[in-house]
């Protein structure tokens, strides 16, 4: 390391303090250290968060086309959006004329169906790009989707509601297919690299 004297080090530390706003200022009651504004610190943290978020969805292998299984899995994940949208619509439509207990359950079913469908469709792109963390998130949401369809089938059986039963069956078949696809060997190999 180069020969540095303590005075050089002190001037360097002083310039760093000045850069970060930690400058000693004379006041009526003596010397006080003050920080000018937290804005640079906040902007640095936001830039760090943006960079971390961008890293989650960046292309892992530019110019390399994903395997066929990965592309088909993404199509299945996008196909769940209209399936769960239909489930939410039928749940909303079935609420009319029911007691408050069942109407509240159907309202909850509707909200969860919309949320699960939207999240799975949003996670299709990171799975196609090979994002490991978001692929694991997609697996978790797909298991939640399967649980949602089982709850739909249970509620349809309690209410003896045939349209809700048919849409629940459609959703169950679709979510089983997505769960199998997300655990397939090619998708795991693509997202684990």
C-alpha contacts under 8 A as a table, 3 or more apart, distances in Angstrom:
res1	aa1	res2	aa2	distance
4	X	8	X	6.16
4	X	9	X	6.92
5	X	8	X	5.28
5	X	9	X	6.47
6	X	9	X	4.99
6	X	10	X	6.10
7	X	10	X	4.99
7	X	11	X	6.27
8	X	11	X	5.21
8	X	12	X	6.23
9	X	12	X	5.05
9	X	13	X	6.13
10	X	13	X	5.04
10	X	14	X	6.03
11	X	14	X	4.90
11	X	15	X	6.18
12	X	15	X	5.13
12	X	16	X	6.29
13	X	16	X	5.05
13	X	17	X	6.13
14	X	17	X	5.02
14	X	18	X	6.08
15	X	18	X	4.92
15	X	19	X	6.03
16	X	19	X	4.92
16	X	20	X	6.28
17	X	20	X	5.20
17	X	21	X	5.98
17	X	22	X	4.75
17	X	23	X	6.08
18	X	21	X	4.97
18	X	22	X	5.71
18	X	23	X	5.50
19	X	22	X	7.62
20	X	35	X	7.70
21	X	34	X	7.33
21	X	35	X	5.02
21	X	36	X	5.21
21	X	37	X	7.27
22	X	33	X	6.19
22	X	34	X	5.68
22	X	35	X	5.00
22	X	36	X	7.28
23	X	33	X	5.82
23	X	34	X	6.19
23	X	35	X	7.10
24	X	31	X	6.23
24	X	32	X	5.50
24	X	33	X	4.45
24	X	34	X	6.57
25	X	31	X	5.63
25	X	32	X	5.53
25	X	33	X	6.27
25	X	34	X	7.18
26	X	29	X	7.94
26	X	30	X	5.79
26	X	31	X	4.63
26	X	32	X	6.52
27	X	30	X	5.24
27	X	31	X	6.06
27	X	32	X	7.11
35	X	38	X	7.57
37	X	40	X	7.22
38	X	41	X	5.39
38	X	42	X	6.25
39	X	42	X	5.13
39	X	43	X	6.09
40	X	43	X	5.14
40	X	44	X	6.11
41	X	44	X	5.13
41	X	45	X	6.27
42	X	45	X	5.12
42	X	46	X	6.15
43	X	46	X	5.05
43	X	47	X	6.10
44	X	47	X	5.10
44	X	48	X	6.24
45	X	48	X	4.98
45	X	49	X	6.22
46	X	49	X	4.99
46	X	50	X	6.10
47	X	50	X	5.07
47	X	51	X	6.17
48	X	51	X	5.12
48	X	52	X	6.20
49	X	52	X	5.09
49	X	53	X	6.09
50	X	53	X	5.10
50	X	54	X	6.03
51	X	54	X	5.08
51	X	55	X	6.16
52	X	55	X	5.10
52	X	56	X	6.63
53	X	56	X	5.28
53	X	57	X	7.13
54	X	57	X	5.60
54	X	58	X	6.02
55	X	58	X	5.20
56	X	126	X	7.57
56	X	131	X	6.32
56	X	133	X	7.56
56	X	134	X	7.33
57	X	125	X	7.87
57	X	126	X	5.38
57	X	129	X	7.16
57	X	131	X	6.52
58	X	126	X	7.90
58	X	129	X	7.15
58	X	131	X	7.89
59	X	62	X	5.86
59	X	129	X	5.25
59	X	130	X	7.38
60	X	129	X	6.09
60	X	130	X	6.13
60	X	131	X	7.27
61	X	64	X	5.63
61	X	129	X	7.63
66	X	70	X	6.14
66	X	71	X	6.60
66	X	128	X	6.72
66	X	129	X	7.64
66	X	190	X	7.49
67	X	70	X	5.44
67	X	71	X	6.56
67	X	186	X	7.08
67	X	190	X	7.81
68	X	71	X	5.15
68	X	72	X	6.13
69	X	72	X	5.14
69	X	73	X	6.07
69	X	181	X	7.54
69	X	184	X	7.89
69	X	186	X	6.21
69	X	187	X	6.49
70	X	73	X	5.07
70	X	74	X	6.34
70	X	127	X	7.54
70	X	128	X	6.09
70	X	186	X	6.89
70	X	187	X	5.30
70	X	190	X	7.64
71	X	74	X	5.19
71	X	75	X	6.41
71	X	128	X	6.48
72	X	75	X	5.03
72	X	76	X	6.25
73	X	76	X	5.05
73	X	77	X	6.20
73	X	124	X	7.87
73	X	178	X	6.65
73	X	181	X	5.61
73	X	182	X	6.70
74	X	77	X	4.97
74	X	78	X	6.25
74	X	124	X	4.87
74	X	125	X	7.09
74	X	127	X	7.12
74	X	128	X	6.48
75	X	78	X	5.10
75	X	79	X	6.10
75	X	124	X	7.76
76	X	79	X	4.89
76	X	80	X	6.43
76	X	174	X	7.69
76	X	177	X	7.77
76	X	178	X	6.21
77	X	80	X	5.36
77	X	81	X	7.37
77	X	120	X	5.78
77	X	121	X	5.45
77	X	123	X	7.97
77	X	124	X	5.90
77	X	178	X	6.55
78	X	81	X	5.67
78	X	120	X	7.19
78	X	121	X	4.68
78	X	124	X	6.78
79	X	82	X	6.11
79	X	83	X	6.68
79	X	121	X	7.83
80	X	83	X	4.90
80	X	84	X	5.88
80	X	117	X	5.76
80	X	120	X	7.41
80	X	121	X	7.17
80	X	171	X	7.68
80	X	174	X	6.81
80	X	175	X	7.53
81	X	84	X	5.37
81	X	85	X	5.98
81	X	114	X	7.85
81	X	117	X	4.43
81	X	118	X	6.03
81	X	120	X	7.51
81	X	121	X	6.15
82	X	85	X	4.72
82	X	86	X	6.01
82	X	117	X	7.65
83	X	86	X	5.18
83	X	87	X	6.32
83	X	117	X	7.81
83	X	167	X	7.88
83	X	170	X	7.49
83	X	171	X	6.22
84	X	87	X	4.75
84	X	88	X	6.08
84	X	113	X	5.39
84	X	114	X	6.20
84	X	116	X	7.63
84	X	117	X	5.44
84	X	171	X	6.77
85	X	88	X	5.07
85	X	89	X	6.20
85	X	113	X	6.98
85	X	114	X	5.96
85	X	117	X	7.13
86	X	89	X	5.01
86	X	90	X	6.16
86	X	167	X	7.27
87	X	90	X	5.23
87	X	91	X	6.10
87	X	110	X	7.17
87	X	113	X	6.77
87	X	164	X	7.30
87	X	167	X	5.77
87	X	168	X	6.89
87	X	171	X	7.55
88	X	91	X	5.06
88	X	92	X	6.10
88	X	109	X	7.07
88	X	110	X	4.23
88	X	111	X	7.15
88	X	113	X	5.72
88	X	114	X	6.29
89	X	92	X	5.05
89	X	93	X	6.05
89	X	110	X	7.24
90	X	93	X	4.93
90	X	94	X	5.98
90	X	163	X	7.12
90	X	164	X	6.14
90	X	167	X	7.70
91	X	94	X	5.16
91	X	95	X	6.57
91	X	106	X	5.48
91	X	107	X	7.06
91	X	109	X	6.89
91	X	110	X	5.74
91	X	164	X	6.79
92	X	95	X	5.53
92	X	96	X	8.00
92	X	106	X	6.76
92	X	107	X	6.58
92	X	110	X	6.43
93	X	96	X	6.47
94	X	98	X	7.96
94	X	106	X	7.66
94	X	161	X	7.92
94	X	164	X	7.76
95	X	98	X	5.76
95	X	102	X	7.51
95	X	103	X	5.01
95	X	106	X	6.44
95	X	107	X	7.66
96	X	103	X	7.71
98	X	102	X	6.22
98	X	103	X	5.86
99	X	102	X	5.65
99	X	103	X	6.14
100	X	103	X	4.94
100	X	104	X	5.97
101	X	104	X	5.42
101	X	105	X	6.51
102	X	105	X	5.02
102	X	106	X	6.18
103	X	106	X	5.11
103	X	107	X	6.11
104	X	107	X	4.98
104	X	108	X	6.20
105	X	108	X	5.10
105	X	109	X	6.13
106	X	109	X	4.85
106	X	110	X	6.06
107	X	110	X	5.01
107	X	111	X	6.33
108	X	111	X	5.23
108	X	112	X	6.16
109	X	112	X	5.27
109	X	113	X	5.98
109	X	148	X	7.56
109	X	152	X	7.33
110	X	113	X	5.16
110	X	114	X	6.31
111	X	114	X	5.32
111	X	115	X	6.22
112	X	115	X	5.02
112	X	116	X	5.98
112	X	148	X	7.67
113	X	116	X	5.26
113	X	117	X	6.08
113	X	145	X	7.77
113	X	148	X	7.25
114	X	117	X	5.31
114	X	118	X	6.13
115	X	118	X	5.26
115	X	119	X	6.08
116	X	119	X	5.21
116	X	120	X	6.08
116	X	141	X	6.76
116	X	144	X	7.67
116	X	145	X	6.25
117	X	120	X	5.34
117	X	121	X	6.18
118	X	121	X	5.19
118	X	122	X	6.10
119	X	122	X	5.01
119	X	123	X	6.11
119	X	141	X	7.59
120	X	123	X	5.07
120	X	124	X	6.37
120	X	138	X	6.30
120	X	141	X	6.79
120	X	142	X	7.25
121	X	124	X	5.34
121	X	125	X	7.95
122	X	125	X	6.60
123	X	126	X	5.55
123	X	127	X	6.35
123	X	134	X	6.71
123	X	135	X	7.45
123	X	138	X	6.08
124	X	127	X	5.22
124	X	128	X	6.26
124	X	138	X	7.94
125	X	128	X	5.05
125	X	129	X	6.24
126	X	129	X	4.93
126	X	130	X	6.13
126	X	131	X	5.31
126	X	134	X	6.32
126	X	135	X	7.06
127	X	130	X	5.04
127	X	131	X	5.68
127	X	132	X	7.71
127	X	134	X	6.80
127	X	135	X	5.29
127	X	138	X	7.90
127	X	191	X	6.94
128	X	131	X	7.76
129	X	191	X	7.97
130	X	135	X	7.48
130	X	190	X	5.82
130	X	191	X	4.29
130	X	192	X	7.57
130	X	193	X	7.80
131	X	134	X	5.56
131	X	135	X	5.92
131	X	191	X	5.76
132	X	135	X	5.09
132	X	136	X	6.36
132	X	191	X	5.08
132	X	192	X	5.89
133	X	136	X	5.22
133	X	137	X	6.32
134	X	137	X	4.75
134	X	138	X	6.06
135	X	138	X	4.95
135	X	139	X	6.29
135	X	182	X	7.92
135	X	191	X	6.81
136	X	139	X	5.03
136	X	140	X	6.37
137	X	140	X	5.10
137	X	141	X	6.22
138	X	141	X	5.07
138	X	142	X	6.01
138	X	182	X	7.87
139	X	142	X	5.08
139	X	143	X	6.39
139	X	179	X	6.80
139	X	182	X	6.31
139	X	183	X	7.80
140	X	143	X	5.21
140	X	144	X	6.38
141	X	144	X	4.89
141	X	145	X	6.09
142	X	145	X	4.85
142	X	146	X	6.28
142	X	175	X	6.46
142	X	178	X	6.82
142	X	179	X	5.83
143	X	146	X	5.04
143	X	147	X	6.33
143	X	175	X	7.91
143	X	179	X	6.87
144	X	147	X	5.01
144	X	148	X	6.12
145	X	148	X	4.91
145	X	149	X	6.32
145	X	175	X	6.22
146	X	149	X	5.23
146	X	150	X	6.36
146	X	171	X	7.97
146	X	172	X	6.09
146	X	175	X	5.47
146	X	176	X	6.71
147	X	150	X	5.06
147	X	151	X	6.20
148	X	151	X	5.04
148	X	152	X	6.14
149	X	152	X	4.81
149	X	153	X	6.19
149	X	168	X	5.39
149	X	169	X	7.34
149	X	171	X	5.90
149	X	172	X	5.18
149	X	175	X	7.97
150	X	153	X	5.10
150	X	154	X	6.21
150	X	168	X	7.45
150	X	172	X	7.01
151	X	154	X	5.01
151	X	155	X	6.10
152	X	155	X	5.10
152	X	156	X	6.01
152	X	164	X	7.26
152	X	165	X	7.29
152	X	168	X	5.47
153	X	156	X	5.04
153	X	157	X	6.14
153	X	164	X	7.52
153	X	165	X	5.62
153	X	168	X	5.45
153	X	169	X	7.03
154	X	157	X	5.17
154	X	158	X	6.29
155	X	158	X	5.03
155	X	159	X	6.12
156	X	159	X	5.14
156	X	160	X	5.56
156	X	161	X	5.03
156	X	162	X	7.00
156	X	164	X	5.55
156	X	165	X	5.13
156	X	168	X	7.96
157	X	160	X	4.93
157	X	161	X	6.78
157	X	165	X	7.14
158	X	161	X	8.00
161	X	164	X	5.51
161	X	165	X	6.20
162	X	165	X	4.91
162	X	166	X	6.19
163	X	166	X	5.14
163	X	167	X	6.21
164	X	167	X	5.20
164	X	168	X	5.90
165	X	168	X	5.03
165	X	169	X	6.10
166	X	169	X	5.07
166	X	170	X	6.24
167	X	170	X	4.98
167	X	171	X	6.09
168	X	171	X	5.01
168	X	172	X	6.01
169	X	172	X	4.99
169	X	173	X	6.23
170	X	173	X	5.30
170	X	174	X	6.24
171	X	174	X	5.08
171	X	175	X	5.98
172	X	175	X	5.18
172	X	176	X	6.04
173	X	176	X	5.18
173	X	177	X	6.26
174	X	177	X	5.13
174	X	178	X	6.28
175	X	178	X	4.99
175	X	179	X	6.05
176	X	179	X	5.11
176	X	180	X	6.19
177	X	180	X	5.21
177	X	181	X	6.07
178	X	181	X	4.93
178	X	182	X	6.00
179	X	182	X	5.24
179	X	183	X	6.43
180	X	183	X	5.32
180	X	184	X	6.22
181	X	184	X	5.11
181	X	187	X	7.42
182	X	187	X	6.25
182	X	188	X	7.39
183	X	187	X	6.75
183	X	188	X	6.32
184	X	187	X	5.49
184	X	188	X	6.21
185	X	188	X	5.18
185	X	189	X	6.04
186	X	189	X	5.03
186	X	190	X	6.00
187	X	190	X	5.03
187	X	191	X	6.09
188	X	191	X	5.28
188	X	192	X	5.75
189	X	192	X	5.32
189	X	193	X	6.43
190	X	193	X	6.00
